[in-house]
Amino acid sequence: MLADPWAVDIQEIWEQAAHNPDPDKRKLFDALHTYLLDKRQEQIINEKHFVI
């Protein structure tokens, strides 16, 4: 999962972060969701044809 952020269903992670009854698990899933978004964004920005 951590090696390839595109192989994960990020919607499922977000649902767990938003609706899990355990507050500690919500924090964990929120951190994982943020990490995956960051890694995906980093890969997109580092693509050769990406222009700001």
mmCIF file as Biopython writes it, N, C-alpha, C and O atoms, coordinates in Angstrom:
data_model
#
loop_
_atom_site.group_PDB
_atom_site.id
_atom_site.type_symbol
_atom_site.label_atom_id
_atom_site.label_alt_id
_atom_site.label_comp_id
_atom_site.label_asym_id
_atom_site.label_entity_id
_atom_site.label_seq_id
_atom_site.pdbx_PDB_ins_code
_atom_site.Cartn_x
_atom_site.Cartn_y
_atom_site.Cartn_z
_atom_site.occupancy
_atom_site.B_iso_or_equiv
_atom_site.auth_seq_id
_atom_site.auth_asym_id
_atom_site.pdbx_PDB_model_num
ATOM 1   N N  . MET A ? 1  ? 0.829   -1.186 0.000   1.0 0.0 1  A 1 
ATOM 2   C CA . MET A ? 1  ? 0.000   0.000  0.000   1.0 0.0 1  A 1 
ATOM 3   C C  . MET A ? 1  ? 0.874   1.250  0.000   1.0 0.0 1  A 1 
ATOM 4   O O  . MET A ? 1  ? 0.609   2.195  -0.744  1.0 0.0 1  A 1 
ATOM 5   N N  . LEU A ? 2  ? 1.906   1.258  0.826   1.0 0.0 2  A 1 
ATOM 6   C CA . LEU A ? 2  ? 2.733   2.448  0.918   1.0 0.0 2  A 1 
ATOM 7   C C  . LEU A ? 2  ? 3.673   2.586  -0.267  1.0 0.0 2  A 1 
ATOM 8   O O  . LEU A ? 2  ? 4.142   3.686  -0.559  1.0 0.0 2  A 1 
ATOM 9   N N  . ALA A ? 3  ? 3.955   1.489  -0.952  1.0 0.0 3  A 1 
ATOM 10  C CA . ALA A ? 3  ? 4.847   1.543  -2.107  1.0 0.0 3  A 1 
ATOM 11  C C  . ALA A ? 3  ? 4.144   2.124  -3.328  1.0 0.0 3  A 1 
ATOM 12  O O  . ALA A ? 3  ? 4.769   2.837  -4.114  1.0 0.0 3  A 1 
ATOM 13  N N  . ASP A ? 4  ? 2.870   1.836  -3.500  1.0 0.0 4  A 1 
ATOM 14  C CA . ASP A ? 4  ? 2.114   2.330  -4.652  1.0 0.0 4  A 1 
ATOM 15  C C  . ASP A ? 4  ? 0.809   2.964  -4.173  1.0 0.0 4  A 1 
ATOM 16  O O  . ASP A ? 4  ? -0.168  2.251  -3.944  1.0 0.0 4  A 1 
ATOM 17  N N  . PRO A ? 5  ? 0.772   4.287  -4.019  1.0 0.0 5  A 1 
ATOM 18  C CA . PRO A ? 5  ? -0.432  4.945  -3.518  1.0 0.0 5  A 1 
ATOM 19  C C  . PRO A ? 5  ? -1.625  4.858  -4.469  1.0 0.0 5  A 1 
ATOM 20  O O  . PRO A ? 5  ? -2.755  5.126  -4.063  1.0 0.0 5  A 1 
ATOM 21  N N  . TRP A ? 6  ? -1.389  4.487  -5.730  1.0 0.0 6  A 1 
ATOM 22  C CA . TRP A ? 6  ? -2.482  4.377  -6.691  1.0 0.0 6  A 1 
ATOM 23  C C  . TRP A ? 6  ? -3.192  3.026  -6.596  1.0 0.0 6  A 1 
ATOM 24  O O  . TRP A ? 6  ? -4.269  2.854  -7.166  1.0 0.0 6  A 1 
ATOM 25  N N  . ALA A ? 7  ? -2.601  2.073  -5.885  1.0 0.0 7  A 1 
ATOM 26  C CA . ALA A ? 7  ? -3.181  0.735  -5.778  1.0 0.0 7  A 1 
ATOM 27  C C  . ALA A ? 7  ? -4.233  0.649  -4.672  1.0 0.0 7  A 1 
ATOM 28  O O  . ALA A ? 7  ? -4.833  -0.407 -4.466  1.0 0.0 7  A 1 
ATOM 29  N N  . VAL A ? 8  ? -4.454  1.738  -3.971  1.0 0.0 8  A 1 
ATOM 30  C CA . VAL A ? 8  ? -5.352  1.745  -2.817  1.0 0.0 8  A 1 
ATOM 31  C C  . VAL A ? 8  ? -6.637  2.485  -3.169  1.0 0.0 8  A 1 
ATOM 32  O O  . VAL A ? 8  ? -6.609  3.507  -3.855  1.0 0.0 8  A 1 
ATOM 33  N N  . ASP A ? 9  ? -7.761  1.960  -2.693  1.0 0.0 9  A 1 
ATOM 34  C CA . ASP A ? 9  ? -9.039  2.655  -2.853  1.0 0.0 9  A 1 
ATOM 35  C C  . ASP A ? 9  ? -9.097  3.761  -1.804  1.0 0.0 9  A 1 
ATOM 36  O O  . ASP A ? 9  ? -9.439  3.518  -0.646  1.0 0.0 9  A 1 
ATOM 37  N N  . ILE A ? 10 ? -8.761  4.968  -2.222  1.0 0.0 10 A 1 
ATOM 38  C CA . ILE A ? 10 ? -8.660  6.080  -1.277  1.0 0.0 10 A 1 
ATOM 39  C C  . ILE A ? 10 ? -10.033 6.473  -0.720  1.0 0.0 10 A 1 
ATOM 40  O O  . ILE A ? 10 ? -10.122 7.019  0.380   1.0 0.0 10 A 1 
ATOM 41  N N  . GLN A ? 11 ? -11.088 6.199  -1.468  1.0 0.0 11 A 1 
ATOM 42  C CA . GLN A ? 11 ? -12.440 6.494  -0.986  1.0 0.0 11 A 1 
ATOM 43  C C  . GLN A ? 11 ? -12.765 5.651  0.243   1.0 0.0 11 A 1 
ATOM 44  O O  . GLN A ? 11 ? -13.383 6.135  1.191   1.0 0.0 11 A 1 
ATOM 45  N N  . GLU A ? 12 ? -12.351 4.405  0.221   1.0 0.0 12 A 1 
ATOM 46  C CA . GLU A ? 12 ? -12.591 3.513  1.358   1.0 0.0 12 A 1 
ATOM 47  C C  . GLU A ? 12 ? -11.839 4.003  2.605   1.0 0.0 12 A 1 
ATOM 48  O O  . GLU A ? 12 ? -12.366 3.954  3.716   1.0 0.0 12 A 1 
ATOM 49  N N  . ILE A ? 13 ? -10.611 4.472  2.405   1.0 0.0 13 A 1 
ATOM 50  C CA . ILE A ? 13 ? -9.832  5.025  3.520   1.0 0.0 13 A 1 
ATOM 51  C C  . ILE A ? 13 ? -10.541 6.260  4.070   1.0 0.0 13 A 1 
ATOM 52  O O  . ILE A ? 13 ? -10.639 6.438  5.285   1.0 0.0 13 A 1 
ATOM 53  N N  . TRP A ? 14 ? -11.032 7.108  3.174   1.0 0.0 14 A 1 
ATOM 54  C CA . TRP A ? 14 ? -11.734 8.321  3.606   1.0 0.0 14 A 1 
ATOM 55  C C  . TRP A ? 14 ? -13.001 7.976  4.389   1.0 0.0 14 A 1 
ATOM 56  O O  . TRP A ? 14 ? -13.296 8.610  5.403   1.0 0.0 14 A 1 
ATOM 57  N N  . GLU A ? 15 ? -13.740 6.987  3.928   1.0 0.0 15 A 1 
ATOM 58  C CA . GLU A ? 15 ? -14.955 6.569  4.641   1.0 0.0 15 A 1 
ATOM 59  C C  . GLU A ? 15 ? -14.620 6.107  6.058   1.0 0.0 15 A 1 
ATOM 60  O O  . GLU A ? 15 ? -15.348 6.420  7.001   1.0 0.0 15 A 1 
ATOM 61  N N  . GLN A ? 16 ? -13.537 5.374  6.211   1.0 0.0 16 A 1 
ATOM 62  C CA . GLN A ? 16 ? -13.120 4.927  7.542   1.0 0.0 16 A 1 
ATOM 63  C C  . GLN A ? 16 ? -12.715 6.124  8.405   1.0 0.0 16 A 1 
ATOM 64  O O  . GLN A ? 16 ? -13.021 6.167  9.596   1.0 0.0 16 A 1 
ATOM 65  N N  . ALA A ? 17 ? -12.030 7.087  7.802   1.0 0.0 17 A 1 
ATOM 66  C CA . ALA A ? 17 ? -11.608 8.276  8.550   1.0 0.0 17 A 1 
ATOM 67  C C  . ALA A ? 17 ? -12.811 9.095  9.003   1.0 0.0 17 A 1 
ATOM 68  O O  . ALA A ? 17 ? -12.782 9.719  10.064  1.0 0.0 17 A 1 
ATOM 69  N N  . ALA A ? 18 ? -13.852 9.090  8.205   1.0 0.0 18 A 1 
ATOM 70  C CA . ALA A ? 18 ? -15.017 9.907  8.523   1.0 0.0 18 A 1 
ATOM 71  C C  . ALA A ? 18 ? -16.018 9.203  9.433   1.0 0.0 18 A 1 
ATOM 72  O O  . ALA A ? 18 ? -16.695 9.863  10.221  1.0 0.0 18 A 1 
ATOM 73  N N  . HIS A ? 19 ? -16.127 7.881  9.343   1.0 0.0 19 A 1 
ATOM 74  C CA . HIS A ? 19 ? -17.240 7.200  10.006  1.0 0.0 19 A 1 
ATOM 75  C C  . HIS A ? 19 ? -16.858 6.114  10.996  1.0 0.0 19 A 1 
ATOM 76  O O  . HIS A ? 19 ? -17.747 5.485  11.569  1.0 0.0 19 A 1 
ATOM 77  N N  . ASN A ? 20 ? -15.586 5.869  11.221  1.0 0.0 20 A 1 
ATOM 78  C CA . ASN A ? 20 ? -15.200 4.822  12.169  1.0 0.0 20 A 1 
ATOM 79  C C  . ASN A ? 20 ? -15.559 5.264  13.586  1.0 0.0 20 A 1 
ATOM 80  O O  . ASN A ? 20 ? -15.256 6.395  13.969  1.0 0.0 20 A 1 
ATOM 81  N N  . PRO A ? 21 ? -16.197 4.396  14.371  1.0 0.0 21 A 1 
ATOM 82  C CA . PRO A ? 21 ? -16.627 4.793  15.717  1.0 0.0 21 A 1 
ATOM 83  C C  . PRO A ? 21 ? -15.469 4.983  16.703  1.0 0.0 21 A 1 
ATOM 84  O O  . PRO A ? 21 ? -15.634 5.656  17.721  1.0 0.0 21 A 1 
ATOM 85  N N  . ASP A ? 22 ? -14.312 4.406  16.418  1.0 0.0 22 A 1 
ATOM 86  C CA . ASP A ? 22 ? -13.157 4.526  17.313  1.0 0.0 22 A 1 
ATOM 87  C C  . ASP A ? 22 ? -12.350 5.780  16.935  1.0 0.0 22 A 1 
ATOM 88  O O  . ASP A ? 22 ? -11.825 5.850  15.824  1.0 0.0 22 A 1 
ATOM 89  N N  . PRO A ? 23 ? -12.241 6.766  17.831  1.0 0.0 23 A 1 
ATOM 90  C CA . PRO A ? 23 ? -11.537 8.006  17.489  1.0 0.0 23 A 1 
ATOM 91  C C  . PRO A ? 23 ? -10.056 7.798  17.141  1.0 0.0 23 A 1 
ATOM 92  O O  . PRO A ? 23 ? -9.513  8.518  16.304  1.0 0.0 23 A 1 
ATOM 93  N N  . ASP A ? 24 ? -9.410  6.828  17.770  1.0 0.0 24 A 1 
ATOM 94  C CA . ASP A ? 24 ? -8.007  6.566  17.442  1.0 0.0 24 A 1 
ATOM 95  C C  . ASP A ? 24 ? -7.866  6.007  16.031  1.0 0.0 24 A 1 
ATOM 96  O O  . ASP A ? 24 ? -6.929  6.356  15.312  1.0 0.0 24 A 1 
ATOM 97  N N  . LYS A ? 25 ? -8.790  5.147  15.637  1.0 0.0 25 A 1 
ATOM 98  C CA . LYS A ? 25 ? -8.759  4.608  14.267  1.0 0.0 25 A 1 
ATOM 99  C C  . LYS A ? 25 ? -9.082  5.703  13.256  1.0 0.0 25 A 1 
ATOM 100 O O  . LYS A ? 25 ? -8.510  5.727  12.166  1.0 0.0 25 A 1 
ATOM 101 N N  . ARG A ? 26 ? -9.996  6.611  13.609  1.0 0.0 26 A 1 
ATOM 102 C CA . ARG A ? 26 ? -10.300 7.737  12.715  1.0 0.0 26 A 1 
ATOM 103 C C  . ARG A ? 26 ? -9.037  8.563  12.466  1.0 0.0 26 A 1 
ATOM 104 O O  . ARG A ? 26 ? -8.764  8.961  11.334  1.0 0.0 26 A 1 
ATOM 105 N N  . LYS A ? 27 ? -8.273  8.817  13.523  1.0 0.0 27 A 1 
ATOM 106 C CA . LYS A ? 27 ? -7.028  9.582  13.381  1.0 0.0 27 A 1 
ATOM 107 C C  . LYS A ? 27 ? -6.036  8.833  12.496  1.0 0.0 27 A 1 
ATOM 108 O O  . LYS A ? 27 ? -5.366  9.432  11.655  1.0 0.0 27 A 1 
ATOM 109 N N  . LEU A ? 28 ? -5.948  7.524  12.692  1.0 0.0 28 A 1 
ATOM 110 C CA . LEU A ? 28 ? -5.043  6.704  11.886  1.0 0.0 28 A 1 
ATOM 111 C C  . LEU A ? 28 ? -5.441  6.744  10.412  1.0 0.0 28 A 1 
ATOM 112 O O  . LEU A ? 28 ? -4.596  6.964  9.544   1.0 0.0 28 A 1 
ATOM 113 N N  . PHE A ? 29 ? -6.727  6.532  10.128  1.0 0.0 29 A 1 
ATOM 114 C CA . PHE A ? 29 ? -7.185  6.538  8.737   1.0 0.0 29 A 1 
ATOM 115 C C  . PHE A ? 29 ? -7.063  7.931  8.121   1.0 0.0 29 A 1 
ATOM 116 O O  . PHE A ? 29 ? -6.786  8.053  6.928   1.0 0.0 29 A 1 
ATOM 117 N N  . ASP A ? 30 ? -7.264  8.974  8.914   1.0 0.0 30 A 1 
ATOM 118 C CA . ASP A ? 30 ? -7.100  10.333 8.407   1.0 0.0 30 A 1 
ATOM 119 C C  . ASP A ? 30 ? -5.639  10.582 8.031   1.0 0.0 30 A 1 
ATOM 120 O O  . ASP A ? 30 ? -5.356  11.168 6.986   1.0 0.0 30 A 1 
ATOM 121 N N  . ALA A ? 31 ? -4.720  10.139 8.878   1.0 0.0 31 A 1 
ATOM 122 C CA . ALA A ? 31 ? -3.295  10.299 8.576   1.0 0.0 31 A 1 
ATOM 123 C C  . ALA A ? 31 ? -2.914  9.494  7.333   1.0 0.0 31 A 1 
ATOM 124 O O  . ALA A ? 31 ? -2.145  9.972  6.498   1.0 0.0 31 A 1 
ATOM 125 N N  . LEU A ? 32 ? -3.439  8.290  7.206   1.0 0.0 32 A 1 
ATOM 126 C CA . LEU A ? 32 ? -3.162  7.458  6.039   1.0 0.0 32 A 1 
ATOM 127 C C  . LEU A ? 32 ? -3.723  8.101  4.770   1.0 0.0 32 A 1 
ATOM 128 O O  . LEU A ? 32 ? -3.066  8.101  3.729   1.0 0.0 32 A 1 
ATOM 129 N N  . HIS A ? 33 ? -4.925  8.642  4.857   1.0 0.0 33 A 1 
ATOM 130 C CA . HIS A ? 33 ? -5.555  9.323  3.725   1.0 0.0 33 A 1 
ATOM 131 C C  . HIS A ? 33 ? -4.706  10.519 3.289   1.0 0.0 33 A 1 
ATOM 132 O O  . HIS A ? 33 ? -4.468  10.714 2.097   1.0 0.0 33 A 1 
ATOM 133 N N  . THR A ? 34 ? -4.256  11.311 4.248   1.0 0.0 34 A 1 
ATOM 134 C CA . THR A ? 34 ? -3.417  12.466 3.945   1.0 0.0 34 A 1 
ATOM 135 C C  . THR A ? 34 ? -2.104  12.037 3.303   1.0 0.0 34 A 1 
ATOM 136 O O  . THR A ? 34 ? -1.643  12.664 2.349   1.0 0.0 34 A 1 
ATOM 137 N N  . TYR A ? 35 ? -1.505  10.976 3.818   1.0 0.0 35 A 1 
ATOM 138 C CA . TYR A ? 35 ? -0.253  10.458 3.265   1.0 0.0 35 A 1 
ATOM 139 C C  . TYR A ? 35 ? -0.447  10.017 1.809   1.0 0.0 35 A 1 
ATOM 140 O O  . TYR A ? 35 ? 0.362   10.347 0.942   1.0 0.0 35 A 1 
ATOM 141 N N  . LEU A ? 36 ? -1.513  9.277  1.552   1.0 0.0 36 A 1 
ATOM 142 C CA . LEU A ? 36 ? -1.767  8.794  0.193   1.0 0.0 36 A 1 
ATOM 143 C C  . LEU A ? 36 ? -2.005  9.954  -0.769  1.0 0.0 36 A 1 
ATOM 144 O O  . LEU A ? 36 ? -1.503  9.942  -1.893  1.0 0.0 36 A 1 
ATOM 145 N N  . LEU A ? 37 ? -2.768  10.952 -0.334  1.0 0.0 37 A 1 
ATOM 146 C CA . LEU A ? 37 ? -2.992  12.119 -1.184  1.0 0.0 37 A 1 
ATOM 147 C C  . LEU A ? 37 ? -1.678  12.834 -1.485  1.0 0.0 37 A 1 
ATOM 148 O O  . LEU A ? 37 ? -1.432  13.249 -2.617  1.0 0.0 37 A 1 
ATOM 149 N N  . ASP A ? 38 ? -0.842  12.972 -0.469  1.0 0.0 38 A 1 
ATOM 150 C CA . ASP A ? 38 ? 0.446   13.636 -0.640  1.0 0.0 38 A 1 
ATOM 151 C C  . ASP A ? 38 ? 1.321   12.884 -1.639  1.0 0.0 38 A 1 
ATOM 152 O O  . ASP A ? 38 ? 1.940   13.497 -2.508  1.0 0.0 38 A 1 
ATOM 153 N N  . LYS A ? 39 ? 1.374   11.563 -1.517  1.0 0.0 39 A 1 
ATOM 154 C CA . LYS A ? 39 ? 2.194   10.759 -2.426  1.0 0.0 39 A 1 
ATOM 155 C C  . LYS A ? 39 ? 1.664   10.823 -3.857  1.0 0.0 39 A 1 
ATOM 156 O O  . LYS A ? 39 ? 2.446   10.898 -4.805  1.0 0.0 39 A 1 
ATOM 157 N N  . ARG A ? 40 ? 0.349   10.793 -4.016  1.0 0.0 40 A 1 
ATOM 158 C CA . ARG A ? 40 ? -0.230  10.889 -5.360  1.0 0.0 40 A 1 
ATOM 159 C C  . ARG A ? 40 ? 0.089   12.251 -5.973  1.0 0.0 40 A 1 
ATOM 160 O O  . ARG A ? 40 ? 0.474   12.344 -7.139  1.0 0.0 40 A 1 
ATOM 161 N N  . GLN A ? 41 ? -0.077  13.301 -5.173  1.0 0.0 41 A 1 
ATOM 162 C CA . GLN A ? 41 ? 0.205   14.644 -5.658  1.0 0.0 41 A 1 
ATOM 163 C C  . GLN A ? 41 ? 1.685   14.787 -6.028  1.0 0.0 41 A 1 
ATOM 164 O O  . GLN A ? 41 ? 2.018   15.392 -7.047  1.0 0.0 41 A 1 
ATOM 165 N N  . GLU A ? 42 ? 2.552   14.239 -5.211  1.0 0.0 42 A 1 
ATOM 166 C CA . GLU A ? 42 ? 3.990   14.292 -5.474  1.0 0.0 42 A 1 
ATOM 167 C C  . GLU A ? 42 ? 4.327   13.616 -6.803  1.0 0.0 42 A 1 
ATOM 168 O O  . GLU A ? 42 ? 5.135   14.139 -7.571  1.0 0.0 42 A 1 
ATOM 169 N N  . GLN A ? 43 ? 3.726   12.474 -7.080  1.0 0.0 43 A 1 
ATOM 170 C CA . GLN A ? 43 ? 3.988   11.774 -8.341  1.0 0.0 43 A 1 
ATOM 171 C C  . GLN A ? 43 ? 3.496   12.585 -9.534  1.0 0.0 43 A 1 
ATOM 172 O O  . GLN A ? 43 ? 4.163   12.639 -10.567 1.0 0.0 43 A 1 
ATOM 173 N N  . ILE A ? 44 ? 2.340   13.212 -9.397  1.0 0.0 44 A 1 
ATOM 174 C CA . ILE A ? 44 ? 1.794   14.015 -10.496 1.0 0.0 44 A 1 
ATOM 175 C C  . ILE A ? 44 ? 2.686   15.221 -10.767 1.0 0.0 44 A 1 
ATOM 176 O O  . ILE A ? 44 ? 2.984   15.529 -11.921 1.0 0.0 44 A 1 
ATOM 177 N N  . ILE A ? 45 ? 3.111   15.901 -9.711  1.0 0.0 45 A 1 
ATOM 178 C CA . ILE A ? 45 ? 3.955   17.085 -9.868  1.0 0.0 45 A 1 
ATOM 179 C C  . ILE A ? 45 ? 5.300   16.725 -10.485 1.0 0.0 45 A 1 
ATOM 180 O O  . ILE A ? 45 ? 5.856   17.516 -11.247 1.0 0.0 45 A 1 
ATOM 181 N N  . ASN A ? 46 ? 5.827   15.559 -10.173 1.0 0.0 46 A 1 
ATOM 182 C CA . ASN A ? 46 ? 7.135   15.155 -10.685 1.0 0.0 46 A 1 
ATOM 183 C C  . ASN A ? 46 ? 7.097   14.605 -12.109 1.0 0.0 46 A 1 
ATOM 184 O O  . ASN A ? 46 ? 8.145   14.286 -12.671 1.0 0.0 46 A 1 
ATOM 185 N N  . GLU A ? 47 ? 5.913   14.489 -12.698 1.0 0.0 47 A 1 
ATOM 186 C CA . GLU A ? 47 ? 5.835   14.032 -14.082 1.0 0.0 47 A 1 
ATOM 187 C C  . GLU A ? 47 ? 6.430   15.088 -15.009 1.0 0.0 47 A 1 
ATOM 188 O O  . GLU A ? 47 ? 6.309   16.289 -14.769 1.0 0.0 47 A 1 
ATOM 189 N N  . LYS A ? 48 ? 7.064   14.621 -16.052 1.0 0.0 48 A 1 
ATOM 190 C CA . LYS A ? 48 ? 7.790   15.499 -16.962 1.0 0.0 48 A 1 
ATOM 191 C C  . LYS A ? 48 ? 6.890   16.560 -17.605 1.0 0.0 48 A 1 
ATOM 192 O O  . LYS A ? 48 ? 7.312   17.704 -17.771 1.0 0.0 48 A 1 
ATOM 193 N N  . HIS A ? 49 ? 5.688   16.202 -17.958 1.0 0.0 49 A 1 
ATOM 194 C CA . HIS A ? 49 ? 4.810   17.124 -18.675 1.0 0.0 49 A 1 
ATOM 195 C C  . HIS A ? 49 ? 3.986   18.021 -17.747 1.0 0.0 49 A 1 
ATOM 196 O O  . HIS A ? 49 ? 3.181   18.818 -18.228 1.0 0.0 49 A 1 
ATOM 197 N N  . PHE A ? 50 ? 4.168   17.909 -16.446 1.0 0.0 50 A 1 
ATOM 198 C CA . PHE A ? 50 ? 3.398   18.724 -15.502 1.0 0.0 50 A 1 
ATOM 199 C C  . PHE A ? 50 ? 3.901   20.168 -15.532 1.0 0.0 50 A 1 
ATOM 200 O O  . PHE A ? 50 ? 5.097   20.424 -15.394 1.0 0.0 50 A 1 
ATOM 201 N N  . VAL A ? 51 ? 2.968   21.106 -15.714 1.0 0.0 51 A 1 
ATOM 202 C CA . VAL A ? 51 ? 3.309   22.527 -15.752 1.0 0.0 51 A 1 
ATOM 203 C C  . VAL A ? 51 ? 2.358   23.271 -14.831 1.0 0.0 51 A 1 
ATOM 204 O O  . VAL A ? 51 ? 1.148   23.044 -14.840 1.0 0.0 51 A 1 
ATOM 205 N N  . ILE A ? 52 ? 2.932   24.168 -14.035 1.0 0.0 52 A 1 
ATOM 206 C CA . ILE A ? 52 ? 2.092   24.984 -13.136 1.0 0.0 52 A 1 
ATOM 207 C C  . ILE A ? 52 ? 1.699   26.245 -13.852 1.0 0.0 52 A 1 
ATOM 208 O O  . ILE A ? 52 ? 0.992   27.081 -13.289 1.0 0.0 52 A 1 
#
